[in-house]
């Protein structure tokens, strides 16, 4: 497997990321330049996600937001930078790309035995009223990670209805039988992980992932003004897994690229197993209920999600055209920021087509 090779390049910490001329990285230089020019022309008009869904209930902005930046990103081949464009150091909101970071924190807990069984009911691990009762008491960690929990309730002042069926109070299904993209329920996973770790999740991710893989420390992970908790006598903010209500992960594009490269290398970074190979496999395995979704990573089985791209590829995605795309078939990671959502596939296709 790729991750067992000893000749792989891993970038040094900070700015010590080696670049290669496109031809050295296996690209046609002209085609790659054309692909980058195309990407740069696909600027997204979104200012912040709240404008997408103003008709939904409980749509108050509870966490911080910031003005959007410009199109930027990277093309990483064989670990090296083959192309970098735009203001990649700019600290930007990531929207639902944060979900893949949150999933990784769950993976750290799983690898350490803090989550003994993904199919165990969360209420068996945590003594929390949110995971009790006839309905919510059936929810497992896998359900939370695959967005099939069908949890119902109010968290941080937001009802699950804020996302459920686009604001329509429809009948709930049994946990594990129905997929729905629901930020309130994603935030419930963040809350559950905070109860498990009992320390800020940003600190957990920094210590066990971002620092070992050489990421810079100029990134933030926000929750809401309503999501502060007393944990063992300390006030800690439960962070959000997106920016629907504000907050979320704010970071530069190189940190995104490092996370993508870590997953491409099956959890190994320069000889150190950062997240287990098993977790990478679990996180990128299709859900029975929604095959194009794993543990908060978008998958492409039978090219069902991105028809023109490799079925082995997968991605972290967020509103505003934010993408971390990983293609094991091509030893390739592509980061896109602020591109039109309907242009994402074409942007990635043009990068792949530039390979020689």
N, C-alpha and C positions, 0 to 999 in steps of 0.2 A: 504494500500500500504506500501511497505517497508519503504519509507521515513518518514511515519507518526509515526513509532514506537519510543518509548522513551527509549528503552533499548539497542539501537545500540551503538557500540563502535566507537569512532572517535579518531584517533591518535593525541597526543599533537604536538605542533610545534617542528620543528627541528628534533633532533634525538629521540624524545620521542615517538617512535612508538613501541608498545608492540608486542612481538613475542609469538607465541604459538607453542608448539610441534605439529608435523603433526597430531598425533592422536587426540589431543584436538581440532584441526581445522577441523576434519572430514575427514582426509586422512589416507590411508594405508601408514605407514611410509616407508616401503620398496619400494612400487610402486612410491611414490612421489620422493624418492631419485633416483630411476631409471629414472624417467621423467626428473629430473634436470640434471642428467648425460648425457642423450640423448641431451638435449638442449645445454649443454656446448660443445658437440661434433659437433655442427652445425655452426661453425664459418663462417661468410660471407667474401668473398675475396674482396668486393668492397672497393676501396679507397675513391673515391668521385664520385657523380652521373654523373659528366660531362663525365666520361669515357663510360657511357652507350649510349650516344647520340651525339657523336662527328660529326656525319654526318648531323646534323640539322643546319639550318641557325641561325645566331645570337647566337651562342653558347659560346660566350666569358664569362669567369668567372668574374663577376662584384662585387661579395661580398666575404667576407672572407671564408676560408675553414680551416680545421685542420685535422691532421692524425686521422684515425679511431682508436677506442679502441678495447677491446676484448668483447666477449659474456658476457652479464650480464643481470640481471633482478630480478623480484620478483613475488611471488604468494601470493595474498591477499585474505583471506577467512574470511567472517564476519567482515571485517575491520582490522583483525590482519595479521601480517606477518607470513605465514606458511612456506615460503622458500625464501631465498635471496642468490644470487650467483653472482660471479664476482665482478668487481669494480663498484658497483652501484653509488657511489658518483662522478664518473668521469663525467665531463661536456662534453657531446657528441653532435655532430650535430644530428638533428632528421629527416631531410629531410621532407617528406610530413606529418609527424605527426604534423608539424607546422600548417597545414591547420585546424586541429581540435581546436587548440588554437585560431587561427584567427576567426574561426566560433564562438567561445565562446565570443570574444570581440564584435562581431556583436550581440550576444544574450544580452550582457550587455546593448548595445545601444537600442535594442528592448524593453527590460524590463523597460527602463527609458523613453520610448516614443520618443526617438531621431529618431528611425525608426518607424513611425506611422503605417505603413501597409507593410507587406512583399511583397505584390503584387503591391505596388505603384512603379511607374517608378522612378529609381534613380535620373533622371534628374529633377523630381519634388521636391526632397529633397535637391539636391545639384546643385549649379550653376557652372557646370564644363563642358568644351567642350567635354570631353571624353564621356559624356552621352547625347549628342545632335545629331540631324540628323535623317534622315528617318529610319536608321537601329539601331544605338546605342541608339537612343532616346527611343526605346521600351523596353530596358532592365530594369528589376525589381530587387529588392534586392533578391528575391527568386531565380531568374535566376543566379545571381552571386554566391549564396550559394550552389546551386545544380550543378554548372558548366554546365549550359545550356544557358549561355548568348549569345554565338556566337559573342561576341564583336570583332570588328576588328579595328586595329590601331597599334600605336607604343607607348610603355610605358617604360620609363627609357632607351631608346635606343634599346629596344627589340620589334620586331614585334610579333603580335599574331601568325604569321606563324611559329615562333620558335618552337611551339608545335602543331600547327593546322595540323591535319591529318598527323602527323609525317613529317612535313616539306613540304607537297605537297599543293600547292595553289588551293584547291578545292572550289567549290561553297559554299557560306555560307547559312545557314538555318535561318528561322525566330527565333528570340530569344525565348527561352522557349520550343523549339520543338526538340532539338538535344543535346545530352550529349557529352561532350568531356573534357577529363582531360588535362587542359591547364594551366601551371604555370603563364604565362603572364596575363591571365584573373584572376587568383587567386590573383596575385599582384595588379590587378586593384581593387579588393575588399579591400585589405589593404590600398590602396591609398584613396578609398572612405571613409573608416572608419577613416582615419587620418583627412580628411576634415571635417568629422562629429564631432570627438572628439576634434580636434585641440590641441592635446598633444600627446607625444609618446605613441604608443599602448602598449609598454612594461610597462610603468607606469600605464596605465589603468588596464592591466591584473594583475599587482602586487598589486595595491591598492584594487581592487574589488574581486579578486579571490585568487591569490597565497598567499598573507598575511593572509586573513581570514581562509584559509584551512591549514595554518601552513607550507607552503612550505619554503624551504630555499631561500635565496636571491642570491645564487651563480648561476645565470642563465642569459642568454643573448638572445637578439632578434635583429638580424642584417638585414639590407637592403643592398643596393648597393652603390658604390661610385657615381653613377649617380642619386640616388633617394632622395637627400636632397631637402627640400622644405622650402620656407619662409612661415611660418604660424604665422600671427599676429606679424611680426617682429622678430621671432625666427627661427633659422635653425633647422629643425626636419627631421630626416631620415624616409622615408616611408619604412616599413619593408616588408620582403618577406614571402610568405606562403609556402616556400620549399627551397631546396638547389640546384635546377637545375642549377642556375647561381651563386651559393654561397649564404652565409648568412643563414637566417632562425633562428629558435629557437634552442639554445644550452642549454642543461640542464642535470641533473642527473636523474637516474631512479626513485628515490623516488618522485620527483615532478610529473613525469608521473603517478605514482601510485595514488597520491593524486587526480589528475584530474580525473582519471578513477573512483575512489571511490566517488568523488563528483557527477559524472553522474549516477553511480550505485544507489546513494541515492537520485536521482531525484532532484538534485540541492541544497539539504539541507546539511549543515555542522554543526553538534552539535547544532541543534535548529535554526540556522540562514539560511534563504533562500538566497543563494549566486547567483544562476541563477534560474529563475523561472521554475517551473515544466512544464509550457507550453512550454518554450524554449527547455527543454530536450526532450519533446515529439516531437516538430517540428523538432529538429535537428536529431532525430533518426527515423523519418518517411520516408518511401520510396518515392523517386521521381517518378512521373508518367512516366517520360522519361527513367530513369535508376533506377529500383527498388532496386538495391543493394547499392545505394548511397543516403545519406541524405544531411544534411548541413555539408559536408566535414567530415562525419563519414561513414565508410563502414558498410553496414547492411547485414543481412543474412536471408531475407524472404524466407520461404520454403527451408531453407538451401542452397540457390542458390549460395552463395559466398564461404562458407566453408561447403561442403556437410555433413561432419561428426560432425558438431557442432550445438548447439542450434539455432533454427531460431530466437529466441529472442535476441541473442547476437549481439554485434556490436563492431567496433574497429576503432581506429586511426592507420593508417599505413603509413610507409615511406620506400623509397629505403634503401637497406642495411639490410632489415629484422627487422626494428623497428616497434614495435606493442604495443599498449595499448588495451587489449581485455577485454570487459566488458560482464559478463554473469549474468543478473538478476536472471535467473532460479537457478543458483548455488551460488548466493551471492559471486561472484568471480571476481577478477581483476587480470589479468596476464600482466606483462610488459616484453617484449623481446627486447633485443638490439643486433644488429649485428649477427643475425642468418640468415642462407640461406633462401631466399625468398620462395623457393619451399618446405621448411621444416616447415614453420610457422604452417600450420594446424596440422601436425603430432605432433609438440611440444605441442600445446594446447590440442589436443585430449588425449595425454598421461597424462597431468595434470588432466583433467576431469576424465579420467579412474582411477586415483588414489583415487578419492573420495569414501568413504565407504557408 
